[in-house]
Amino acid sequence: LGISCWLIYTNWSAMLGASYGEKPSAWGWPIFVIGLLLYALGRSQDILLFEVGSVIWLLIGIGLLNLGPKALKAQWFALFFMLFMVPLPGVVVDTVTMPMKMAVSYVAEHVLFWAGYPIGRNGVILQIGQYMLLVADACAGLNSMFTLEALGMLYMNLMKYTNVARNAALAILLIPIAFAANIVRVMILVLVTYHFGDEAGQGFVHGFAGMVLFMVALVMMLVVDKVLGLFI
């Protein structure tokens, strides 16, 4: 939300310029009412998807009622970026998380086994030496994938990329990039636990591994972007 507000602020002059001479649109009223209904339903029934998502509808409605459609078009990316603050439905998270945990644990096991480590796997439980590690929901990579996709979109907007094919390719490739970075994170935790003990793996290093994930993912994103620039 903070980044979206910053984007709106930076495009404020363009929005006002686009609204010059424009008439407000009456279409803002039904959109505004939809936003209010979504907020009321989400707030009363504790449905975060509706409660948080209603902000986008309300802003669109207010924009149409006060400045018109051209001004709203000038702020399209800021409104689109707000979609990343809307929490995913629980059924989607539950459906996607388990397969992702299985895939992460499978790849981590095979890479470390190939590297010569005494590692085995039972579902999403990795056993290396005398230690057993559970690949938890947080390690599935869904949240990091969602966050990296948002950062990628922001990066493309700041770089002013206009090539649709390049933007689409980078957006799609961010998914395997996030997956690969999360595998690196899991392997780091497994190796730290194996070499330094369970306490070390669950302490500071566990939180630091999350930072490593994003550093690896961002570096990979920049490398992929440069490679795409050579061909697209």
Solvent accessible surface area in square Angstrom, and as a share of the most:
residue,aa,sasa,rsa
1,L,115,0.57
2,G,57,0.54
3,I,70,0.36
4,S,0,0.00
5,C,68,0.41
6,W,122,0.43
7,L,5,0.02
8,I,36,0.18
9,Y,165,0.63
10,T,66,0.38
11,N,47,0.24
12,W,121,0.42
13,S,88,0.57
14,A,57,0.44
15,M,15,0.07
16,L,81,0.40
17,G,52,0.50
18,A,33,0.26
19,S,17,0.11
20,Y,196,0.75
21,G,75,0.72
22,E,55,0.25
23,K,170,0.72
24,P,83,0.52
25,S,21,0.13
26,A,79,0.61
27,W,188,0.66
28,G,0,0.00
29,W,151,0.53
30,P,59,0.37
31,I,36,0.18
32,F,48,0.20
33,V,70,0.40
34,I,71,0.36
35,G,0,0.00
36,L,84,0.42
37,L,115,0.57
38,L,39,0.19
39,Y,92,0.35
40,A,56,0.44
41,L,80,0.40
42,G,0,0.00
43,R,153,0.56
44,S,79,0.51
45,Q,111,0.49
46,D,116,0.60
47,I,61,0.31
48,L,98,0.49
49,L,64,0.32
50,F,64,0.27
51,E,28,0.13
52,V,39,0.22
53,G,11,0.11
54,S,0,0.00
55,V,52,0.30
56,I,16,0.08
57,W,104,0.36
58,L,34,0.17
59,L,61,0.30
60,I,42,0.21
61,G,0,0.00
62,I,80,0.41
63,G,14,0.13
64,L,14,0.07
65,L,38,0.19
66,N,95,0.49
67,L,45,0.22
68,G,0,0.00
69,P,65,0.41
70,K,119,0.50
71,A,1,0.01
72,L,34,0.17
73,K,152,0.64
74,A,33,0.25
75,Q,8,0.03
76,W,152,0.53
77,F,14,0.06
78,A,0,0.00
79,L,18,0.09
80,F,72,0.30
81,F,16,0.07
82,M,3,0.01
83,L,89,0.44
84,F,39,0.16
85,M,49,0.22
86,V,19,0.11
87,P,46,0.29
88,L,63,0.31
89,P,45,0.29
90,G,48,0.46
91,V,109,0.63
92,V,59,0.34
93,V,51,0.29
94,D,106,0.55
95,T,90,0.52
96,V,52,0.30
97,T,12,0.07
98,M,96,0.43
99,P,80,0.50
100,M,22,0.10
101,K,16,0.07
102,M,75,0.33
103,A,39,0.30
104,V,0,0.00
105,S,0,0.00
106,Y,107,0.41
107,V,47,0.27
108,A,0,0.00
109,E,29,0.13
110,H,88,0.39
111,V,61,0.35
112,L,6,0.03
113,F,137,0.57
114,W,217,0.76
115,A,58,0.45
116,G,64,0.62
117,Y,54,0.20
118,P,75,0.47
119,I,15,0.07
120,G,29,0.28
121,R,78,0.29
122,N,117,0.60
123,G,31,0.30
124,V,19,0.11
125,I,58,0.29
126,L,1,0.00
127,Q,83,0.37
128,I,0,0.00
129,G,34,0.32
130,Q,139,0.62
131,Y,47,0.18
132,M,124,0.55
133,L,21,0.10
134,L,115,0.57
135,V,5,0.03
136,A,43,0.33
137,D,93,0.48
138,A,68,0.52
139,C,12,0.07
140,A,1,0.01
141,G,2,0.02
142,L,24,0.12
143,N,115,0.59
144,S,11,0.07
145,M,30,0.13
146,F,63,0.26
147,T,60,0.35
148,L,1,0.01
149,E,27,0.12
150,A,12,0.09
151,L,57,0.28
152,G,0,0.00
153,M,39,0.18
154,L,22,0.11
155,Y,35,0.13
156,M,11,0.05
157,N,43,0.22
158,L,94,0.47
159,M,90,0.40
160,K,153,0.65
161,Y,45,0.17
162,T,125,0.73
163,N,64,0.33
164,V,120,0.69
165,A,58,0.45
166,R,39,0.14
167,N,37,0.19
168,A,47,0.36
169,A,25,0.19
170,L,0,0.00
171,A,15,0.12
172,I,115,0.58
173,L,67,0.33
174,L,1,0.00
175,I,84,0.43
176,P,68,0.43
177,I,8,0.04
178,A,1,0.01
179,F,52,0.21
180,A,33,0.26
181,A,0,0.00
182,N,0,0.00
183,I,14,0.07
184,V,46,0.27
185,R,32,0.12
186,V,6,0.04
187,M,33,0.15
188,I,49,0.25
189,L,13,0.06
190,V,2,0.01
191,L,50,0.25
192,V,24,0.14
193,T,0,0.00
194,Y,70,0.27
195,H,102,0.45
196,F,151,0.63
197,G,14,0.14
198,D,70,0.36
199,E,155,0.69
200,A,33,0.26
201,G,1,0.01
202,Q,107,0.47
203,G,39,0.37
204,F,161,0.67
205,V,39,0.23
206,H,64,0.29
207,G,51,0.49
208,F,79,0.33
209,A,0,0.00
210,G,20,0.19
211,M,115,0.52
212,V,22,0.13
213,L,4,0.02
214,F,63,0.26
215,M,100,0.44
216,V,41,0.24
217,A,0,0.00
218,L,63,0.31
219,V,90,0.52
220,M,61,0.27
221,M,6,0.03
222,L,79,0.39
223,V,86,0.49
224,V,35,0.20
225,D,0,0.00
226,K,131,0.55
227,V,72,0.41
228,L,21,0.11
229,G,33,0.32
230,L,144,0.72
231,F,163,0.68
232,I,77,0.39
